[in-house]
Amino acid sequence: MTDMKDKVALVTGSSRGIGTAIVREFARHGAKVVVHGRDREAMAAVRTGIESTGGRAIDVAADMTRLHEIEGMRLRIEEELGPIDILVANAGGSPIRPGPVEQISEEGWRASVDANLTGTFLAIKSVLPGMKERGSGCIITMSSAAARRPHQGSPIAYAAAKAGIELLTKDVAMQAGPFGVRANCIAPETILTDENQQQIPPAIQEELTQAHPLRRLGTPEDVARAAVFLASSDSAWITGIVLDVAGGAVMV
C-alpha cells in the first residue's frame, strides 16, 4: 500500500486512542499527516513521535462543532502540506453516562450528537468540495458497534449519533462517487485504548473477550490497519460500506 506516499491525511481526534494509532499508521505508509485535537501537549507528543521516525506531520487544534474553526484548520493544512486527500473523521465520544432515555438531559443529548454526528458532518462539509473539484479523495468516518446493537445499557445518544454517521456516510458515497470520491465507515467493537483498559474492570474485559469468536478484544492498531486499507488503492472499488472491526462479534 505504498500508494499513500505523500498523500495528505487529516485524522480528527488523533491526539490519543484510536486516532493516534491511525495517524501513526498513515505516516508509516508515507502519508503527510495532520494530528488534530484540542490538547496541544498531547498533539505535540504524537507529532514529535511521528517526526522522530522520519514522518512528516503537523498538529492543528480545532473545535469540530464549529465550522469556522474547521475551515481555518483546512486552510492551514492546505498552506503547509497541500490539499487534503484523505479525511478520517474520527473525533467523537460519549460525553454522558448511559441511562434511560427519559433521564437524558437535552444538554447531554445535544452534546453527544454534536460531538459525533455534527462534527463528522462539518468535517465532510469543509473537505468534500475540494475533493470533488480535484476528482479524487477518500473519506472515512467512525461509527461503533453500539449503532446497530440495542442494549438496555446502551449510551443511547451516542449510539443514535453513530447510527446517523453510518447513513450520512452512505449518502456521501452516493453523491460524491461520480466525482471520484469514496466514503466508507468503520464500526469498531470494544477497543482496548489506554482509557478503556483503565475503566473496564478485568472481569468485564474477560466477559467481553468471550463474546468474540477470535477470543480477544480489539486494539487501536486493528482499527488503524482497517483505515489504511480503506484509504489505499487496494480498496479502490469499495465505497458506501460499514466495515465492522469486531473480532467476529455478531451485531444485529
C-alpha positions in Angstrom: 0.0 0.0 0.0 2.8 2.4 -1.0 0.4 4.5 -3.0 -0.3 6.5 0.2 3.2 8.1 -0.1 2.9 11.9 0.1 -0.9 11.9 0.4 -2.2 14.5 2.8 -4.2 12.8 5.6 -6.3 14.6 8.2 -7.3 12.4 11.1 -9.5 14.2 13.5 -9.3 13.3 17.2 -5.8 11.9 16.7 -4.1 13.1 19.9 -4.9 9.9 21.7 -6.5 6.4 21.4 -7.7 5.1 18.0 -6.9 8.4 16.2 -3.3 8.3 17.3 -2.9 4.7 16.0 -4.5 5.7 12.7 -2.3 8.8 12.2 0.8 6.8 13.0 -0.1 4.0 10.6 -0.7 6.5 7.8 2.6 8.2 8.5 4.3 4.7 8.4 2.9 4.3 4.9 4.3 7.6 3.8 1.4 9.9 4.1 1.9 13.5 5.3 -0.4 13.6 8.3 -2.3 16.1 10.4 -2.6 15.4 14.1 -5.8 17.1 15.3 -7.2 17.7 18.8 -7.6 20.3 21.4 -5.0 19.1 23.9 -1.9 20.9 22.4 0.6 19.0 24.6 -0.9 15.6 23.6 -0.9 16.6 19.9 2.7 17.8 20.0 3.8 14.5 21.6 2.1 12.5 18.8 3.6 14.8 16.1 7.1 14.6 17.6 6.9 10.8 17.7 6.0 10.6 14.0 8.8 13.0 13.1 11.3 11.0 15.1 10.7 8.1 12.8 11.1 10.1 9.6 7.5 11.0 9.0 6.0 14.4 8.0 3.4 15.8 10.4 1.8 18.9 11.7 -0.6 19.4 14.6 -3.7 21.6 14.4 -6.2 22.4 17.1 -9.9 23.0 16.2 -13.3 22.5 17.7 -15.1 20.1 15.4 -18.5 21.5 16.3 -17.6 25.0 14.9 -17.3 25.3 11.1 -15.2 28.4 11.1 -12.5 26.7 13.2 -12.6 23.7 10.8 -12.3 25.9 7.8 -9.4 27.7 9.4 -7.7 24.3 10.0 -8.3 23.2 6.4 -6.7 26.4 5.1 -3.7 26.0 7.3 -3.3 22.3 6.1 -3.5 23.4 2.5 -0.9 26.1 3.0 1.6 23.8 4.9 1.0 20.4 3.3 -1.3 20.7 0.3 -4.9 19.7 -0.4 -6.4 17.0 1.8 -6.5 13.7 0.0 -7.8 11.6 3.0 -10.1 12.6 5.8 -10.6 10.3 8.7 -13.5 11.8 10.8 -12.6 10.0 14.0 -13.3 12.7 16.6 -16.2 12.0 18.9 -17.0 10.2 22.1 -19.8 9.8 24.7 -19.8 12.8 27.0 -22.7 11.5 29.2 -23.2 8.3 31.1 -25.7 5.6 29.8 -29.2 5.7 31.3 -32.9 5.5 30.5 -33.8 7.7 27.6 -36.2 9.9 29.7 -33.4 10.7 32.0 -31.1 12.0 29.3 -30.9 15.8 29.5 -31.4 17.9 26.5 -27.9 19.3 27.0 -26.5 15.8 27.2 -28.3 14.7 24.1 -27.1 17.7 22.1 -23.6 17.3 23.4 -23.5 13.7 22.2 -25.0 14.4 18.8 -22.7 17.5 18.2 -19.5 15.7 19.2 -20.2 12.8 16.9 -22.7 13.4 14.1 -22.4 17.1 13.7 -18.7 17.1 14.0 -18.5 14.4 11.3 -20.9 16.4 9.0 -18.9 19.6 9.4 -15.6 17.9 8.7 -17.0 16.5 5.5 -18.7 19.7 4.6 -15.4 21.5 4.7 -13.2 19.0 2.9 -15.5 17.4 0.3 -15.8 20.4 -2.1 -12.1 20.4 -2.8 -12.0 16.6 -3.3 -14.9 16.8 -5.8 -13.2 19.7 -7.6 -9.9 17.7 -7.9 -11.8 14.5 -8.9 -10.3 12.3 -6.1 -10.4 11.8 -2.4 -11.2 9.3 0.4 -13.4 9.9 3.4 -13.5 7.5 6.3 -16.0 8.0 9.2 -16.1 6.3 12.6 -19.2 4.6 13.9 -19.5 1.9 16.6 -21.0 -1.5 17.3 -23.4 0.4 19.6 -25.0 2.0 16.5 -26.6 -1.4 15.5 -26.8 -3.3 18.8 -29.7 -2.2 21.0 -29.0 -2.9 24.7 -30.6 -1.8 27.9 -27.3 -0.3 29.0 -26.6 1.4 25.7 -25.3 5.0 25.6 -28.4 6.0 23.7 -27.5 9.4 22.5 -24.0 8.3 21.4 -25.5 5.2 19.6 -28.1 7.2 17.8 -25.4 9.7 16.6 -23.2 6.9 15.4 -26.1 5.3 13.5 -26.6 8.7 11.8 -23.0 8.7 10.8 -23.4 5.4 9.0 -26.3 6.7 6.9 -24.5 10.0 6.3 -21.5 8.1 5.0 -23.6 6.1 2.6 -25.3 9.2 1.3 -22.0 11.0 0.8 -20.7 7.9 -1.1 -23.7 8.1 -3.4 -23.4 11.8 -4.0 -19.6 12.0 -4.3 -18.9 8.8 -6.2 -19.4 10.3 -9.6 -16.7 12.9 -8.7 -14.1 10.2 -7.9 -14.5 10.5 -4.1 -15.1 7.4 -1.9 -16.7 7.3 1.5 -16.7 4.4 3.9 -17.3 3.9 7.6 -15.5 1.8 10.3 -17.6 0.4 13.2 -15.3 -0.9 15.9 -16.4 -3.2 18.7 -14.8 -2.8 22.2 -11.3 -1.5 21.6 -8.6 -1.6 24.3 -7.5 2.0 24.3 -5.5 3.2 27.2 -8.7 4.8 28.6 -10.7 1.6 28.3 -8.0 -0.5 29.8 -8.2 1.7 32.9 -12.0 2.0 33.0 -13.2 -1.6 32.2 -12.6 -4.0 35.1 -10.5 -7.1 34.2 -13.6 -9.4 34.9 -15.7 -7.4 32.4 -12.8 -7.4 29.9 -12.8 -11.2 30.1 -16.5 -11.4 29.7 -16.4 -9.2 26.6 -13.5 -11.3 25.2 -15.6 -14.5 25.4 -18.3 -12.8 23.2 -15.8 -12.6 20.4 -15.1 -15.7 18.2 -11.4 -14.6 18.0 -11.3 -14.5 21.8 -9.6 -11.2 22.2 -10.6 -7.6 22.3 -9.6 -5.1 19.6 -6.6 -2.8 19.7 -6.3 0.7 18.2 -3.9 -0.8 15.7 -6.6 -3.2 14.5 -8.7 -0.2 13.6 -5.7 1.7 12.1 -4.9 -1.2 9.7 -8.6 -1.2 8.5 -8.4 2.6 7.9 -5.2 2.2 5.9 -6.8 -0.4 3.7 -9.9 1.8 3.1 -7.7 4.8 2.2 -5.5 2.9 -0.2 -6.0 1.9 -3.8 -6.4 -1.7 -2.6 -10.0 -0.7 -1.9 -10.4 1.5 -5.0 -13.8 -0.1 -5.9 -15.2 -0.1 -2.3 -17.5 2.8 -1.3 -20.5 3.2 0.9 -19.8 0.3 3.2 -19.7 0.0 7.0 -16.7 -2.2 7.9 -17.1 -4.0 11.2 -13.8 -4.2 13.1 -15.3 -6.5 15.6 -13.3 -9.7 16.1 -16.2 -11.7 14.7 -18.7 -10.5 17.3 -22.3 -10.8 16.0 -24.1 -7.5 15.6 -27.8 -7.3 14.8 
